[in-house]
């Protein structure tokens, strides 16, 4: 009984304290409503101001120019050097099938773990020529090889301007983006060439 009475007075005391702290303290100063400009409206106003001043058109022009430069001259492949010694090796393009392959009728064409050499089924008709478009000696070599191969070469840049080489060779020019091909064939020096010989690919780094 005594404990219940104590609890009752504790609760009463707590409510009294809360009413004191929750009482109206009055206005301490002038109160203003919070006015915050919508972020999207701020951006649109900023763009409108830039358009009227001509700054927006300048930014668009600079961005467009940067895009054109990047498309015409992608990032050069790091680690690729000019060849200082002739070197050749064979590359086996065989791959291991990761899972079962089926034809349209459900028949298994290749089981998982099977090793397949794609050169048994397709032929690499063109010789892959890798060169640095900023090195005129390599460009001249690529041009000479292109003529010897009677146009059956696929020209691949590791550095340089694509449009410059298109004007020179009058045919599509490729760029080994991120070095995926040179890494695949373990090429570390250019100029280099890859051609099919039987069921393997012969890779050659050429000293000029």
C-alpha positions in Angstrom: 0.0 0.0 0.0 2.8 2.4 0.9 4.7 1.5 -2.3 1.6 2.4 -4.3 1.2 5.7 -2.6 4.9 6.5 -3.3 4.4 5.6 -7.0 1.3 7.9 -7.2 3.3 10.9 -5.8 6.2 10.2 -8.1 3.9 10.3 -11.1 2.2 13.5 -9.9 5.6 15.1 -9.4 6.8 14.1 -12.9 3.6 15.6 -14.5 4.1 18.8 -12.7 7.7 19.1 -13.8 6.7 18.4 -17.4 4.0 21.1 -17.3 6.6 23.6 -16.1 9.0 22.8 -19.0 6.2 22.7 -21.5 4.8 26.1 -20.6 4.6 29.0 -23.1 7.8 31.0 -22.7 6.6 33.9 -24.8 8.0 35.4 -28.0 11.7 36.2 -27.6 12.1 38.1 -30.9 10.6 38.7 -34.3 9.6 35.4 -35.9 9.8 34.9 -39.7 8.5 32.0 -41.8 11.2 29.7 -43.2 11.5 30.3 -47.0 13.8 28.0 -48.9 14.0 28.1 -52.7 13.2 24.8 -54.4 16.5 23.2 -55.5 15.2 22.5 -59.0 14.0 26.1 -59.4 17.4 27.3 -58.2 19.1 25.1 -60.9 16.7 26.3 -63.6 17.2 30.0 -62.6 21.0 29.4 -62.7 20.8 27.8 -66.2 18.6 30.6 -67.5 21.1 33.2 -66.2 24.0 31.3 -67.9 22.0 31.1 -71.1 21.3 34.8 -71.2 25.0 35.6 -70.5 26.3 33.1 -73.1 28.1 31.1 -70.5 25.9 28.0 -71.1 26.6 28.0 -74.8 30.4 28.1 -74.0 30.1 25.1 -71.7 28.1 23.1 -74.3 30.7 23.9 -77.0 33.6 22.9 -74.7 31.9 19.6 -73.7 31.1 18.8 -77.3 34.7 19.4 -78.2 36.0 17.1 -75.4 33.6 14.4 -76.6 34.8 14.7 -80.2 38.5 14.5 -79.0 37.8 11.4 -76.9 36.0 9.6 -79.7 38.7 10.4 -82.2 41.6 9.8 -79.9 40.7 7.4 -77.1 43.0 6.9 -74.1 46.2 5.3 -75.2 47.0 1.8 -74.0 49.4 2.0 -71.1 52.5 -0.2 -71.0 52.7 -0.6 -74.8 56.2 0.4 -76.0 57.9 0.6 -79.4 59.4 -2.8 -80.4 63.1 -3.1 -80.0 63.4 -6.8 -80.8 61.7 -9.2 -83.2 59.6 -11.7 -81.3 57.0 -14.3 -82.4 54.9 -16.9 -80.6 51.8 -19.0 -81.2 48.5 -18.3 -79.5 46.0 -21.1 -78.9 42.5 -19.6 -79.1 40.9 -22.6 -77.5 38.3 -22.0 -74.8 36.7 -24.3 -72.2 32.9 -24.4 -72.4 31.6 -23.1 -69.0 28.2 -25.0 -69.3 26.3 -27.3 -71.6 25.3 -25.7 -75.0 22.2 -26.9 -76.8 20.8 -26.4 -80.3 17.2 -25.3 -81.0 16.0 -28.9 -80.8 17.6 -29.4 -77.4 20.5 -31.6 -78.6 23.7 -31.0 -76.6 26.3 -29.4 -78.9 29.0 -29.2 -76.3 29.2 -30.4 -72.7 30.5 -28.2 -69.8 34.3 -28.5 -69.5 34.8 -29.4 -73.2 37.7 -27.5 -74.8 36.9 -26.0 -78.2 39.2 -24.4 -80.8 37.1 -21.9 -82.7 39.6 -22.0 -85.6 38.2 -25.5 -86.4 34.9 -23.9 -87.4 35.8 -20.3 -88.5 38.7 -18.7 -90.3 40.4 -15.4 -89.5 40.5 -14.0 -93.0 42.2 -10.7 -92.1 45.6 -10.1 -90.5 45.4 -7.9 -87.4 47.9 -5.0 -87.6 48.6 -3.1 -84.3 50.4 0.2 -84.5 50.9 3.6 -82.9 49.3 6.3 -85.0 51.5 9.0 -83.5 54.7 7.2 -84.7 55.1 8.0 -88.4 57.6 5.1 -88.8 54.9 2.7 -87.6 52.3 4.3 -89.7 54.5 3.9 -92.8 55.1 0.2 -91.9 51.3 -0.4 -91.5 50.7 1.2 -94.9 53.3 -1.0 -96.5 51.8 -4.1 -94.9 48.4 -3.0 -95.9 49.5 -2.8 -99.5 51.4 -6.2 -99.4 48.3 -7.9 -97.9 46.1 -6.4 -100.7 43.8 -4.7 -98.3 43.2 -7.9 -96.2 44.5 -6.3 -93.0 42.5 -5.0 -90.1 44.2 -1.9 -88.8 44.1 -1.4 -85.1 45.5 1.6 -83.2 47.0 1.5 -79.7 47.5 5.3 -79.7 46.7 8.2 -82.0 43.9 9.8 -84.0 41.4 7.5 -85.7 40.2 10.2 -88.2 43.8 10.9 -89.3 44.4 7.2 -90.2 41.0 6.9 -91.9 42.0 9.8 -94.2 45.3 8.1 -94.9 44.1 4.5 -95.4 40.6 5.2 -96.7 39.1 2.3 -94.8 37.7 1.7 -91.3 40.3 2.1 -88.5 39.8 0.4 -85.1 41.1 1.3 -81.7 42.0 -1.3 -79.1 39.8 0.2 -76.3 41.3 -0.6 -72.9 43.9 -2.9 -74.5 41.6 -5.9 -74.6 43.1 -7.4 -77.7 46.8 -6.7 -76.9 46.2 -8.3 -73.5 44.5 -11.2 -75.0 47.5 -11.9 -77.3 50.1 -10.8 -74.8 51.4 -8.0 -77.0 53.5 -5.5 -75.1 55.4 -3.9 -78.1 54.2 -2.5 -81.4 54.1 -2.6 -84.3 52.7 -6.1 -84.1 50.6 -8.5 -86.2 48.4 -11.5 -85.7 47.5 -14.0 -88.4 46.1 -17.5 -88.6 48.4 -20.4 -89.2 46.5 -23.7 -89.1 44.7 -24.1 -85.8 46.6 -21.4 -84.0 47.4 -17.7 -84.3 50.9 -16.5 -84.9 51.7 -13.3 -83.0 54.7 -11.2 -84.1 56.2 -8.0 -82.7 58.2 -6.4 -85.4 61.4 -4.4 -85.1 61.5 -1.5 -87.6 
